[in-house]
Amino acid sequence: SKVKDLKLRLHDGTEAPAEVVLRDKDLGIAFVRPSPALAQPVKPVDLSAAAAPALLDLGVCINRLGKIGNWEPGLFLLRVDAKLSKPRTLYVHTNLTTLGCPVFALDGKIIGLSIMRIGASESDPFSAVMDAATNLANLGALPVILPADQILEVAKQALEAKAEPKPEAKVAS
């Protein structure tokens, strides 16, 4: 995808223009920064003090409800249903309302970021759709938590990264 317009929604509801500075296609995440810089800095989440959940542990996700919910903040619970170890550690959950959200342990420590891991489906489309209600993985997608320590490694690179070039506007003749 090519980002044409990007805004950060701040805690008070205001929006600030932003730009993509780094994408990590392997992890499936992108880093953005406000452009121009914010007048008041925001407090970052400390990714170095992370929690490592066990199976069936609960996590709390912080999300905004979207336009239909007036962008109000919401808290969502999820449960760690499985742990993947290859190609990297990922914690599987089933709460699709939390995608793109930070996930915290009940003690307040960050676990990571809820993302969708997408790969090739191994079953035919009809079987995958029939099985999707019980197993989203049959569609080649799996909601997971990307652990904070993996995000931290790439975040260090993002601090020095320059913004991605903006797509050129095409003029019809």
Secondary structure, 3 states (H helix, E strand, C coil): CCCCCCEEECCCCCEEEEEEEEEECCCCEEEEEECCCCCCCCCCCCCCCECCCCCCCEEEEEEECCHHHCCCEEEEEEECCEEECCCCCEEECCCHHHCCCEEEECCCCEEEEEEEEECCCCCCHHHHHHHHCCCHHHHCEEEEEEEHHHHHHHHHHHHHCCCCCCCCCCCCC
